[in-house]
Amino acid sequence: MAIDAQQAFAARVTEQRRTPHATVPHVIAGRTYFDGQAIQREDPSNPNLIVSACHDAPADLVEQAVAASREAQREWSRVPLTERIERVRRAIPFIEEHLDEWAVRVALEIGKPYAGALAESAEVLEIVRHYTDYASAPGAFDDERTEDPAGLANDSVLRPYGVFGVITPFNYPIVQAAGPTIAALIAGNGVVVKTAHDGPWSGHAVYELCEAMGLPAGLVNVIHGADEPGRALVASKIDGVAFTGSVAVGKSIVRDFATGPYPRPVIAEMGGKNPVIVTDTADLEQAADGVVFSAFDLGGQKCSALSRVLVTPGAHDRLVELVEERVKALKSGDPTDAGVFAGPVVSADAVARYASLISAAKTAGFQIETGRAQEGGYFVPAAVISGVPAEHQLATSEHFLPFLTISEVPTFEAALRAANDTDMGLTAGIYTGDVEEAREFLERVEAGCVDVNVPGHATTGWWPGPQTFGGWKASGTTGKQTLGKWYFQLFGRQQARKLPAELEHLLRF
């Protein structure tokens, strides 16, 4: 990271803190609304400072947003795919111009240091580039057909559902709103975005980039607020939902969408209890680097974050020593400080949950090593807890905090069983010098994203283009993953069509 880039970022964040905060409106059919109870977002690095605000959208406004999007979608669905793709691509120059501004927003609302804040903006840019490229490829929306023995003209194409709701999490407030929105638009749908109330100004960026596309008025609408607007969106006559968040909430949406006149699609990316296996033959220096980064980047507040290490006896003591050495050097603090590894956690409630976990680990008599944390904000030190049995509650529950457990297991086979012994299956990793162990891991691990001996990343680091991202079991609902060429196809439903040969011209998609 260039020092001058970090300094420029710190200066922008500092200047914005001196500027009156933005209050973002709901936007429906191009009109702005400030209906509902006001919600202020404090700077998690400086909780006495308000950095943004929004309003809790009432149910009738949510219904209005769905209706407006449905009306505009009728026009959008008739726009040829090639033109839809070109409209979405219009956002690329806009995104390029706003990368630094968006980085400031997520630094203030979420507390991301420079590298993570800029990466969020850059990922949106890469999503637009890759999704439009994928959608332009032959067969992206139409199935190759063989000659019909009856002499009929036929095709099989993906058609839009109608209107999708996009419900976003706090940790990636721009990316997790932008990705589903872009995919849904390419597929011909309208969208209603419900932003995360911890990052409404960041989430609002998605509406701004959609404006740059020159879309029909009302096709993309944005509403803000806490839990109730999301519930209202799920309860509305929306045609599908793309959700990123907890397993409990995701499962409740699936249940709700299974009732009514017919089931509706839920494209959900949910939690993870992500393990890494470290065996006796591993390069332990490399393993320790990967463990520490994947466990504590963004303060462990990633669904892909590493949260449990399963290590065999010959590697255990040395790995614990190496991980603890690295953790002692980590500092959480204000994102303007170039020396911090991670920023604050999201809220005072998260700080309290962290304190409860540390207390439980102390009561259980486990070994605890922590990094350093700045005072004055929602800062907590990275914590590594060793001596934890693999089946202990601290090692099996998702915490979404900078809290890592290390468990000694007797064999590679026991480690693999423990890694799979969870309802979730998002990411997993292994460090081993044994090719057969690596092969067995790839064959048997129950996770959607897996790493083998990856330098610096035990379970994290998925990026548009080179990788896709998504989970198995309770971590995902579709079996297809975001960031890849199959994701936007989830926003369409297949229609097979046949008619007399003289009407074949009607089939042009």
Buried (B, 14 or more C-beta within 10 A) or exposed (E): EEEEEBEEBBEBBEEBBEEEBBBBBBBBBEEEBEBBEEBEBBBBBBBEBBBBBBBBBBBEBBBBBBBBBBBBBEBBBEBEBEEBBBBBBBBBEBBEEBBBEBBBBBBBBBBBBBBBBBBBBBBBBBBBBBBBBBBBEEEBBBEEEEEEEEEBBBBBBBBBBBBBBBBBBBBBBBBBBBBBBBBBBBBBBBBBBBBBBBBBBBBBBBBBBBBBBEBBBBBBBBBBBBEBBBBBBBEBEBBBBBBBBBBEBBBBBBEBBEEEEEEBBBBBBBBBBBBBBBBBBBBBEBBBBBBBBBBBBBBBBBBBBBBBBBBBEEBBEBBBBBBBEBBBEBBBBBBBBEEBBBBBBBBEEBBEBBEEBBEBBEEBEBEBBBBBBBEEBBBBBBBBBBBBBBEBEBBBEBBBBBBBBBBBBEEBEBBBBBBBEBEBBBBBBBBBEBEEBBEBBEEEBBBBBBBBBBEBBBBBBBBBBEEBBBBBBBBBBBEBBBBBBBBBBBBBBEEEBBEEEEEEEEBEB
